[in-house]
């Protein structure tokens, strides 16, 4: 999902594409909590909606050791 998927308080995305080239677009309303989270991260660079940590960074920073 990117910033372009958020339109007028809704998240819009194409749930599936059909063989007949008639994509089905789904609109999901954002609740107040989701809106506040998106507002918090609205200044992220690029088109990403939320920050994320790569798997490599999570593994390196975790306290558990995988044998």
N, C-alpha and C positions, 0 to 999 in steps of 0.2 A: 504494500500500500504506500502511496505517495501523497504529498500535499494536494495533488490534483484530484484525488479521490474524495476529498472532503468538499462538499458543495452545499451551501446554505443550511448548515446544521445536520447534514446527512452524510453518510459514507456511501459512495456509489462504486459498484464494481460489477464486472461481468462474471456472473456465476458459472456460465457455461456457454460455449459456442456450439452452434448446431451445424449440421452438414449443409443446411439450406442458407447459410450465412445470415441467420437471424439471431444475433446474440441476445441473451437474456440479461438485462441489467437489473441489479438488485439495489434498492435504496434502504439503508438502515438508519433510523434516527439516532442521533447521539444524545445520551442523557447528560445531566449536568456534571457528573463526575468525569465522564469521557471528555466533555468540552473543556473542563478545567485542566485536565492532563495535557490535552493538545495545546491549550493556551500556554502552559508552562514551557513546552518545548517548541514553540512556534518559530524561534530564531535559530533552529538548527540549520547548518549549512546544507545546501543541496535540496533534494526533494523528499528526503526521509521524514517520516512523521515523528518517530520516536528514536531515542538513542538505543544502540544495541552494542553488546560486547561479543566479540567473536569467540568461538569455541576455544581457540587457543588461549586467549586471555583468561577465560573462565577457568580452564584447567590449570594454568599457571598460578592463579590467585587462590585456588581452593586449598582448604586445609587437608583434605583427604588425598591419599596417594593410591593410585590404581596400580596393582602389581602387574 
